[in-house]
Amino acid sequence: MAVMALAGCNERRDTPPEAYAHLGDRLRARLHAHDFGFLGPCAYRLSESVIGHIPAQECYRFAPPQRFSGVWVNEYEGSRFCSGAKVDCPYGTSQTWLEWNGPLPAIFERDPERPDAYGLEFIGRRTLVAGAYGHMGGSRHYVLVDRLIRVEPVAAEKKAGPGSRPG
C-alpha cells in the first residue's frame, strides 16, 4: 500500500458511472464494487478464477453513428486515433482508443513488413462520456468502427512510447 501511495497510484482515474449503458454497471461503478472484491462494471464470472467482460458496444453509452476520418496507429497493446489528422498521430497527442465492431480486417493484422499507421475514413460511434478506456484505461474516449470506407497506409514516424515496437 505504501508503494502505491509513493508511486502516485492514489489518484485514480475511473470511467464515470454515467458512461455505462446498463443500470447495474452504473451502480457497480458508483460503489467501486471491484475495490471490495465484487465484479466491476461489465464483468461476469466464467469460473471461480476467470472473469470475462461484455463487448464495448454493449457496455458503454455511445453517440449515434457518424463519419470519422483521421490517422490510426495500431500498436501492441495500444491504439491511438487522431481525428482529422492526415499524416501522423504522434505518441502523446491522442486521447482516443479505436477498436473494431467485429473482427479486425486482415489488412491491419500486425506484420513487421506493413506500417502500423493508417489513414482511415469510417462510420463509427464515440463514447458519450469521457473516462478511462482502452488498455490500462489510458484513453479518454473510445471509438468503435462500424464500417470502413477508406484505408491507406501512412508513413508515421516511429516514436518510443508504451506499446511501441523498437525499430
RALINTA-V769763 format. One record per helix or strand of 3 or more residues. SS is the DSSP state (h for helix, s for strand). FROM is the first residue (numbers start at 1). TO is the last residue. If there is no record, write none. Layout:
ss: (SS | SS)
from: (FROM | FROM)
to: (TO | TO)
//
This chain:
ss: (h | h | h | h | s | s | h | s | s | s | h | s | h | s)
from: (2 | 17 | 23 | 33 | 43 | 51 | 56 | 66 | 78 | 96 | 106 | 117 | 135 | 141)
to: (6 | 19 | 30 | 36 | 45 | 53 | 59 | 75 | 83 | 100 | 108 | 127 | 137 | 154)
//
